[in-house]
């Protein structure tokens, strides 16, 4: 009978100590901003919407003119030239939906080819990779010519597919060299690039030199009528 209160008091002390010990490091972190998440790929409340299905007012053609892409039924279809965002970005989370032509034409790199270029230079490949062989680091969801996807998560031609991509650009370090950035990619909700390094000297089909803090997003014209919809980004820096 006499020991019970002591035991309880002891437990309370231990619990209090545990709580204050656990609370200390958390108190140093800032309170996370409250946002409203989207449903089924819709943009969360803190996203910058780049294409909502209505117009390409946030984009320009590669030659600086107005984009000539066809817009109908909530999507934009590749034509004539690639398009770039008017705004430039550093580290971002990107959501984009795309569909290759339902009518299959061509093969390999000639079938449903487009691409999402970060900073106008680092390409995550868009390709009809459903029963369509090509070199591994050139198929859908590849970091083009750098890293093949972990799996081929492609849907059939004509079906809508999603990319959710986290990109951190390479940055110049104190020694004047380039500290690698990274790509993490989910293709149709499946992890396909797991924190892959992005080096300043990476090769892609775009020509460039050195690291850049920001740059535009570009959607490639590769001569195939690939469709895009629901494009939004969140800035990470
Ligand atoms: Mg491409």
Boltz pocket constraint, residues with backbone or C-beta under 6 A from the ligand:
constraints:
  - pocket:
      binder: B
      contacts: [[A, 113], [A, 114], [A, 115], [A, 123], [A, 125], [A, 126], [A, 220], [A, 222]]
      max_distance: 6.0
